Amino acid sequence: MKVIMKAAFVSAVLAVAAGMALGEPSTSAGYSKTEIKQMQHDAHTAQQYRVLADYFSTQQRRFEQQAVAEKQEWERRSQSTYGLAAKYPRPVDSSKNRFEYFSYEADQMNQRAAKYQALAEKSQ
C-alpha cells in the first residue's frame, strides 16, 4: 500500500515539475475564466487574438502533460489485478476517465488556439 502511494506521489511531483520545466509564461496562467471570456468578447486586433491563441496553446500543453501523467498511472493501475467483487469505479477506470478527459480538453484548447491564430493572421 505504501509503495502504491509513493508511486502516485512521485508521478504527481513529476507532472508538476514537467509543467515548471516548460517555462510557460506566467501571464497566460494568471487569467481567470471571466477575464478570458471578456478578452474573447473584446478581441478585435491581431495582438489581442495572438494573446488568446497563446493562452489556449499554453492550456493545451498543460492538459497534454496531465494526460501523459494520467496515461502512465492508468498503465500502472492496469497491471494490478482485482477480484470479481471490486467496486466501481475501480482505480484503473478512474485513471482511464481522467486520461480521456485531459485528452479531450487538450484537443478543445488546440482548436481554440488554432481559431484565434487564424483570426490574428486574417486581421493583419
N, C-alpha and C positions, 0 to 999 in steps of 0.2 A: 504494500500500500504506500509506504514512504517513497519507494522508487518511482511509482507512478506519479505521485505528487511532485517529486523533484523534477521529473522529466517534463511535466506540464509547466512548472515554474520556469525551467530553463528555456523551453520553447517560447514562452511569453516574453521573457527577457530578451531573447534573440530577436523576436519580432519588433520589439520597441527599439532595440539597438539598430536594427536594419533601417528603420524609419529615420533615426537620427543621423545615420551614416550618409544618407542621400543628400543631406544638406538642403532640405526643402526650404523655400523662402518662408519666413515667419509671417509675412503679411497675408499670404493666402490662407494660412491655417488659422488666422485670427479673426476671420469674418464670421458673423453669426448668420443664421438662416434668414433672419429678417433683413440684414444688410445685403445678402446675396440676392434676395427677391427684389429689393429696392434697386440694386445695381442692374439686374436684368431688365427691370422696368424702365430705368433711366438711360440705358446704354444706347448711344446713337453715333459715337465716333469709333474709329478704328482702335484707338488706345483703350477705350472702355471695353470693347469686345475682346481685345487681347488680354486684359486683366481677367475677364471672366473665363476665357479659354485657359489661361494659366492656372486659375483656381481649380477648374474642373479637371485639368490634367494632373494637378497635384493630388486631388481627391482620388482620381483613378489609380495613381501609383500607390496611394495609401491602402485602398481596397485590394489591389493586387497583392500587396505584401501580406495583408491579413489573410487572403485566400491561400497563399503559399504556406503560411504557417498553419492554417487550419487543415490544408491538404496533408501536411506531414502528421498532424495529430490524428486525422482520420485514418491514415495508413497505419499508424502505430496502434490505434484502437481496434482496427480491423484484424490484427493478429491475435488479439485476445479472444478466447472462447468463452461463451456464456452458456449457461444451462437453458433448457427449454422454458423454464419458468421466469426468464428475465423479463422485467417490466419495461414497457415502452414509455418514454423513448430511451433506448439503450444509448450508452455514451457514444458508440460508433454512429448511431443515427443522428445524434445531436451535432457531431462533428461534420457529418456529411451535409446536414442542413445549413450549418454556418458557412461551410465552403461554398455551397451553391448560392447563398445569399451574398457573400462577398464577391463572388464572380459576377453575379447579376449586377450588383451596384457598380463594380468596375466598368462593366460594359455600358451602363447608363451614363456614367461620368465621361467615358470615352466619346459617346455620341454627343453629349452636350459640349464637350471641348471642341469637337470637330465642327459643330454648328457655329460656335462663336468664332472659331478660327476662320471659317468660310465667310462669316459676316465681316470680320476685320479686313480680310483681303478684298472683299467686294466694296467696302466703303472707303478704300484708299483712293 
